[in-house]
Amino acid sequence: MTLDSTSQYALPDVNLEEKTPEEIYEIGVNLFEEGKYNEAIAVLLQSDLTNFSVQYVLGNCYFEQRNYLEAVRCFGKIVKTIPNHHEECIMVLNLCALCFMQQENWKPAIHYLKKALTLNEKDLQTVTNYGICLCKIRKYNEFNLENDMESL
């Protein structure tokens, strides 16, 4: 294993220069699935960083390491590149919210969840997470989607 000169993450002993972006991505995914998050990050940082899937796996690696700031950065890049009506956008907005929920930082979590609710006010995961956040800040009676949607 060698250290990547551009990061703090250890690269596995694989010659990535001879690999296609798709092969590099697959190596990163395999490392992620094995729970080798540092190595997965090192590999994925050598891949096509404009790719939705690469950012998604990178974000999940950071999330698993509890590096929520980097996770939100990765997920935020995805949100900027996919149309708002896609289910993937709702999923990624929920992941951003979850990063803040893990830190008990409810206000930014609610921000991301409200944005997801504007895309699909009946998405079960979003509604559930939104309700949890409102309970955590003791605003039990404020779960009124119609009023919340108008205030955005």
N, C-alpha and C positions, 0 to 999 in steps of 0.2 A: 504494500500500500504506500502511495506517495502523497505528499501534500500538494495540492493545487496552489500554484504561486499567486493566484488572484484571490484566494479565499482561505478561510480557516478550516475548510472541510477536506477530509482525506479522500483522495481518489482511489478506487480499487485498482488492482494491477491489471488494467485493461488498456490497450492502445486505442484510445478514442479517435485518434486522427484518421484511422482507417475505416471508421464507422460512418454510416449515413445518419442524418438527424433522427430518422425513425428507429434505427438500431440503438442509438444513444438513449432515446426516450424509453425504449423497452428495457434497457439495462437499468435505467433509473427507476422504472416501475417495479422491476423485480427486486431491487434493493429496498425500495419502500415496503413492498409486501413482506420482505424478510425482517422488517423492523430496523434496517440499517439506514437511519435517516440522514446522518452526516454524509455517508457515502452517496446516497441517492441525491442529496442536494448538490454535492460536488459534480456528479455526473450530469445532472439536469442543467446546471449552470453552464455546461459546455454544449448544450443543445440549442434548439431554436426557441429563444425566450419570447418570441412573438406568438408562439403556438398556445392556444387555449389549454390543451391537455397538459402541456409542460407546466404552465402556470398553476393549473389545478393540483397536480401532484406535488409541485414545489410548496404550494400553500398548505397542503395536507401534511407534508413533512415538517414544516415549521410549526404547524398546529400541534402535531404529536410531540414536538420538543417544547411546547408551551411558549414558543416565540411568536406570540400573537401579533405583534407589530408587523413582522415580516409576512406572516400569513395573510393579514389584511391587505398588505401591499400587493401580494400576488393575486388575491381574490379581486381586489380593486381593479387591477389591470384587465381581468376577465370581464368585469362589469362594463368597462369602457369599450370593449371590443365586440360585445354581442348585443343584438337588438333586445330592447326591453321586454318584448312580448314572449321571449323564449323561456321555457321552463328552467333552462340552465341558469338564466339570470336570477330567477327567484331562488334557486338552490344556492347560488353563490352569495346573494345578499343575506340569506340565512346563515351561511358560514361566516360572513363578516360579523353578523350580529352575535353568533355563538362565540367568536373570539372575545368580544367585549363582555358577553355574559359570563364567560369563564373567569374574567377579572372583576366581576361584579360592578362593571361600569355600565350602568343601565341606560343612560341617556343616549350614547352613540348606538347601543344595541337597538333601542327603540327607533332611532333614526333609520337604520337599515331595514328594520322590519316594516316600518310605515311605507318605505319605498317599495318593498316587496308586495305589500298589501295593495298598493295602487295598481300593480300588474295583475294580481289575482287575489281578490279579497276573500276567497274561499279556500286558499291553500292551507291545508291542515297544519303543516309544520310551522308556517309563518304565524297563523292564528294562535297556535299553542305557545310558541316562543314569545309572542307579543303579550299574551295573557300572563305568562310567567314573569316577564319584566314589569308589567303593571302591578302585579302582586308584590314583587320585591320592593317597589318604591311606594307601596301601600296606597295605590290609586285603584282600588277595587271597583269603583263605580264608573271608571272612565273608559271602559271597554265598549265604546260605541263606534263601530266602524263607519257608519254614515257620517257622523260629525268629524271623526278623525280624518276621513278621506277629504272632506271639504276644507279642512284647515291646512292641508299640504300645499 
